[in-house]
Amino acid sequence: MPQTIDDLIRRIKDLQEELEVEFKKKREEFEFIIEEKRVRFAEEVARQQRRLKIGWFRYLVKSRPLNVLTAPVIYAGFIPFIILDLFLWLYQSICFPVYGIPKAKRSDYLIFDREDLPYLNVIEKFNCFYCSYGNGLMAYGREIAARTEQYWCPIKHARRIKAAHDHYPCFFEYGDAESWQKGLERLRRRYPKEQQPATEVK
């Protein structure tokens, strides 16, 4: 991989870390702390937020009728989500030890902390729980699939793909047979955050 691509990847990672620092500063403006996975707001902040809360009955009355009518279709997603969740657990438990791939930690991807927000009513909290579960599960599954792809087929596509996973930049270039043959076994052992450009594993 050309040095300029290596440099760009490093710069992107540096910018992501810088962005996270700025997010942290922004979060500190709202005066909350995390204790044993629960979020606690300063009392005055929590009081102000509770004043903005809309009760669940008023929330339903103000909702668009079509939003209410389509809600069962949305919530039906719980069934395939739970099945997928169980499959991902089973898949990692059986296959990853055989391949020598470290398991993705589920709790790194499924985060449930929006229920601690004082300005949400019970329906909004449930909706937030559902969205957290769905999106977190997809991210968790994506990481498991990415680690699997790194083991079995770490080759970039000939065409550009949208929103590639974090492991993708370290895959072998499309058509680089020599790097593939010489470096596959080494790349298979690089999980999950020790990624280096694939051409360095010759």
N, C-alpha and C positions, 0 to 999 in steps of 0.2 A: 504494500500500500504506500503511495507517495507520501512524503513527509508532510506536505501541505494538508492532506486529509487527516493525518494524525494530529496536526496542530489544530485543525478546525474542530475535531472531536474533543480535544482537551479544552479548547475555548468554550465550546458549548457546555461542557460539564461545569466549568468555572462560572459561567453565566447562570446556570441552573442553581448552583450553590449561592451565588449572589442574590438571585431572586428569592430563594428561601429565607435568606437573612432579612430581606425587605418585608416578606410576608410576616416573619416573626415580629418585626418592629410594629407592623400594622396591628397584629393581634394584641400586642401589649397595650395599645391604646384603649382596649375594651376591658382592661383590668380583670383578667381571670387567671386562675392557676389550675393546674391539673393535679389532683390528688387521687392516687390509686385508680387511675383511668376515668375518674369523674371530674367534670369541669365545675369549678366554683368561681362565681363572679363576686366582686366586691359588693357589699350589701346595697349601697346607693345605686350602683349600676343595675343590679338585679331588680330593684324597686322601679327604676325608670323603665326597664324593659317590660315588666309585668303590666305597667300602665298601657303599653302598646298592644297587649294581647287581645285578640278577638275571640270571644267564646265560640265553642264548637257549633252551637245552634245557629248563631248569627252567621257564622262562617258558611254553614250549609245553605241557609236562606239566600245569602248573597252569591252563592256559586252559580255558574252557568248550568242550566239543566242538562246539557249534553255532557258536561264534565262529570256530573253525578251518574248519568246513565252509562258512560263508558268506564267508570271506575271498576266494575266487576271484571272487565276484560283485562285491565291493567293488573289487578290483583291476582288474576288467574296465573300470572307468571310465577307466582310462588311455587307452584307444583314443579315446573321444569327446573326452576332454580334449585330447589331442594334435591331433586334427582341429580342434577349436575354437581352440586356440592358433595353429595355422597360418592359419586363416581370419581371426582378429583381426589378425594381422600383415599379411595380404594386404589386408584391408579398409581398415585405417588407411593403408597404403602407397599405395593407389590413390585412395581417396575423400577422405581428410582434406586432402591438398594442394589438391585441386580446390575444396573448400569453404572453405579457409582456416582449418581447425580445427587447433590444435596437437595433435600426437600424445601420447597417454598413454604415460608411460614404464613399460615392463613391469617393470623392476627395482624400481620403487617399490611394486609390489603382490605380486610373487613373492619372498618372503624365505625363504631356506634357511639357518637357523643352529642348528636344534635338534640337528643331528648333532654339535655341539660339546659337548653335555651329557654329562659323564662317567658319569652314573648310568643312561643308557639302553643297552640291548643292541642288537645289530644289527637285530633284528626291530622293536623299538620305534623305532629311528632311521628305518628304512624307512617305518614307518607315519606317523611325523611328517613325513617328506619328502612322502609321498603327500597327507596332509592340507594341508600347506603349499601344494603345487602346486594341488590342487583349489580350496581357498578363495581362494588368491591369484589364480588364473586367473579365478574368478567375479568377484572385486573388480575386476580389470583389465578384464574384459568389461563390467561394470556401468558403469565410468567411460567406456569408449568409447561405450556405448549412451547414457549421460547426455549426453555432448558432442554426439552425433548428434541426440538429442531437443532439446537446446538450440538447435541450428541449424534443425531442420525444424519442430518443434512445441512451443515453450516455453510451453505453456498448462497451468495447474493443472487437475486433475480437479474435477468438481463434488462428488464424494464423497471422503472422507478416504482416503488410501492409507497402508499400513503401511510403515515404514522407507524413506521417500523418499530419493533420492540427494542429494548436497550441492548440486547445481545447482538443485534443485527450488524452494527458497524464492524464487529470483529470477525464476521464471516468471511470466507474466501471469495475472491472476485469470481464472477461468472466466467468460466473458461480457463481458469488458472489451475490446470490439472496437476502441475508440479507441487504447488503449495498444498493442494488437497491431499495428495499421496503422502507427502512428507510431514504434514503438520496436523492431520486429523486427530491422532491419538492425544497429542498435547493439548489441542483446543478442547477436546472432550473433558479434560481434567480442570478446565478453568471456569469454575462456578463460585459464586454468582457475580462477584464484583471485582474479579481480578482480570477483567477482560483486557486484552491487548490486541492490536491489529493482527489479522490473520497471517499476514506475510511475515511476521516476526517469529512464526512457529515452524519455520522450515527446518 
